[in-house]
Amino acid sequence: MPVMASSDFSVHREECDRFDDGMALSNLPDEVMSIDDLDCECWSEFDSLAELE
């Protein structure tokens, strides 16, 4: 499940240790059009958004 960090609104995975506080999201934000839009390395094991579904 994606989590939006409250400090900078970046999107991470629940397992990520790069954010302290956040809000669980049921879906990725509409602004995320490709896996490259997710800046954190916690998404590095995925090659595309299709793998997240």
Backbone torsions as a table, in degrees:
resi	resn	phi	psi	omega
1	MET	NA	132.5	177.3
2	PRO	-72.1	150.3	178.0
3	VAL	-131.7	132.9	176.7
4	MET	-96.9	121.6	179.3
5	ALA	-67.6	136.3	-177.8
6	SER	-75.3	-22.6	-176.8
7	SER	-75.2	-39.1	-176.5
8	ASP	-137.0	7.2	177.7
9	PHE	63.4	18.7	174.7
10	SER	-74.8	156.2	-176.0
11	VAL	-107.2	132.0	-177.4
12	HIS	-133.1	171.9	171.3
13	ARG	-88.5	155.9	-179.8
14	GLU	-54.8	-35.4	-176.0
15	GLU	-77.2	-8.5	-174.7
16	CYS	-71.0	140.4	178.7
17	ASP	-103.7	14.1	-176.8
18	ARG	-93.5	5.3	175.6
19	PHE	-134.9	147.9	-177.6
20	ASP	-95.9	-35.7	-175.5
21	ASP	-142.1	142.2	-179.7
22	GLY	-165.1	176.2	-179.1
23	MET	-118.3	127.6	178.5
24	ALA	-66.5	139.2	179.5
25	LEU	-116.0	141.2	176.2
26	SER	-80.3	-25.6	178.6
27	ASN	-141.6	160.6	173.6
28	LEU	-69.2	150.7	177.6
29	PRO	-60.0	152.9	-179.7
30	ASP	-59.5	-25.6	-178.5
31	GLU	-68.9	-18.4	-179.8
32	VAL	-83.2	107.4	-177.3
33	MET	-104.9	-20.4	178.2
34	SER	-149.6	167.5	-179.5
35	ILE	-63.0	-25.4	179.0
36	ASP	-69.0	-18.1	177.6
37	ASP	-75.1	-12.8	179.3
38	LEU	-97.9	103.2	-169.3
39	ASP	-73.5	-24.4	-173.9
40	CYS	-74.2	145.7	178.9
41	GLU	-68.1	-11.1	178.8
42	CYS	-65.3	-15.2	178.7
43	TRP	-95.4	0.6	-171.3
44	SER	-63.2	-22.5	-179.8
45	GLU	-75.3	-8.9	-179.8
46	PHE	-103.4	141.2	178.0
47	ASP	-96.8	-22.4	-178.3
48	SER	-154.3	164.1	177.4
49	LEU	-65.4	-28.0	-179.8
50	ALA	-59.4	-30.2	179.7
51	GLU	-70.3	-17.8	-178.8
52	LEU	-81.0	-18.5	-175.8
53	GLU	-84.0	NA	NA
